[in-house]
Amino acid sequence: MANVVLFDETGGPGVLRLAEMSLPAPGQGQVQVRIDAIGLNRADTLFRAGGYYYQPTLPASRLGSEAAGVVEAVGPDTDRRRPCHRDRP
């Protein structure tokens, strides 16, 4: 299970809600990343409020497209050595 922040309507910070989501195993050529940090910026705030140049897909829209973390699982035919990959000690 993963924690995700969603919103079902546009508005201020009060429209955000925390939910749990099951994660499928990565498919061919995909990786699963445990997110350690995310970046939210003005564009995300505008998107949540409905003031961005395109509108969110509701319900259950998400914020953010910048993240950093560790590859936890890889799908078939996936090269584990990708840029920014970090081996766990």
MOUR-V831927 format. One record per helix or strand. SS is the DSSP state (@ for helix, = for strand). FROM is the first residue (numbers start at 1). TO is the last residue. Records with the same first field share a line. If there is no record, write none. Layout:
SS->FROM-TO  FROM-TO
This chain:
=->2-7  16-21  31-39  61-62  66-74
@->13-15  42-49
